[in-house]
Structures are given as C-alpha cells and as structure tokens.
Amino acid sequence: MRDLELRIREGTLPWDDSVRYDTVDLILDGKDLVEWLRPHAPPGIDPPEYLGHPTGTNMSELLLGQGPEDESGRTALLGCTCTVIGCGPLLARIEVGSETVTWSHFGRGPGEEYDWLELQFTRDTYMDALTNYEETT
C-alpha cells in the first residue's frame, strides 16, 4: 500500500516569473509523483515535466474519480507545463473501493503507457490525505 500527500507548490507561470501560479503536487511515498514514476517508465521514455492542478481545483472530486475523464475513463493527475491540464496529461484510472483506492492504466498516450503499473492505497489513509489537504486550503 502507498502513502499519498497533497502539497501546494508555490510557483510562477513557467514562461512569466512575474505571474504567480501555485499548483498541487501529488506526493507518493514521500516523492513527487513525477520523480516516483521516472524509474518505472517504459524503455526509452523519459517522463516529461508536468505541473500539478492549479490551486482551487477540487482535488477531492478529482482524486475520487468524479472529475472529468478522457474517453478511456482515465483522469488527468498532472498536466503539461503550458498550464493546460488536458495538454499531454499524465492519466490514470481511479477506482474507489470499500477498502482500497487503486490507480491503474497510467499513460500519456500511445508509446507512453504504463498499463502494468498499479498503485493501491488504503481507503482510510487516502481519505485522510484528501481531508488534510482540504483543511489546509
């Protein structure tokens, strides 16, 4: 089982340091999700840099699989550095069970699929992570 933490990252727009743009990082087992994912990438693929969702996004809805999904039923966990979440996002299917939450079918597009990767969280600790985030925002 994995640990999840949602953490606000203060920042600016990638192309304009004068404009504040804070995002929500997904921290998995103490590591940023992108860094956690790097050693699991398919051969020859170096995961791109991503940005988290902008602060103000309903992260509970999103991470409970109730947010927007693509045609394959996957949710954008992270988006492109252009700040458009739907531009080259890191996608995963989120399934909320009675005792566990599972992220599976990771990918970004053809050739960058992590279909074999599946992450499980205990439902109680997952819900605690969402509650802790909501209480700090």
LINNOR-V425217 format. One record per pair of residues at least 12 apart in sequence whose C-alpha atoms are under 6 Angstrom apart, sorted by the first residue. I is the first residue (numbers start at 1). J is the second residue. D is the distance in whole Angstrom. If there is no record, write none. Layout:
BEGIN
<<I & J & D> <I & J & D>>
END
This chain:
BEGIN
<<1 & 120 & 5> <1 & 121 & 5> <2 & 121 & 5> <3 & 28 & 6> <3 & 29 & 5> <4 & 27 & 6> <4 & 28 & 5> <5 & 27 & 5> <5 & 129 & 5> <6 & 25 & 6> <6 & 26 & 5> <6 & 133 & 6> <7 & 24 & 6> <7 & 25 & 5> <8 & 23 & 6> <8 & 24 & 5> <9 & 22 & 6> <9 & 23 & 5> <9 & 24 & 6> <10 & 22 & 5> <22 & 54 & 6> <22 & 55 & 6> <23 & 52 & 5> <23 & 53 & 5> <23 & 54 & 4> <23 & 55 & 5> <24 & 52 & 5> <24 & 53 & 5> <25 & 52 & 5> <50 & 78 & 6> <50 & 79 & 5> <50 & 80 & 5> <50 & 81 & 5> <51 & 78 & 6> <51 & 79 & 5> <51 & 80 & 6> <51 & 81 & 5> <52 & 78 & 5> <60 & 130 & 6> <65 & 94 & 5> <74 & 91 & 6> <74 & 92 & 5> <74 & 93 & 4> <75 & 91 & 5> <75 & 92 & 5> <75 & 93 & 6> <76 & 89 & 6> <76 & 90 & 6> <76 & 91 & 4> <77 & 90 & 6> <77 & 91 & 6> <78 & 90 & 5> <89 & 108 & 6> <90 & 107 & 6> <90 & 108 & 5> <91 & 106 & 5> <91 & 107 & 5> <91 & 108 & 6> <92 & 104 & 5> <92 & 105 & 5> <92 & 106 & 4> <93 & 105 & 6> <99 & 123 & 5> <100 & 121 & 6> <100 & 122 & 4> <100 & 123 & 4> <101 & 120 & 6> <101 & 121 & 5> <101 & 123 & 6> <102 & 119 & 6> <102 & 120 & 5> <103 & 118 & 6> <103 & 119 & 5> <104 & 118 & 4>>
END
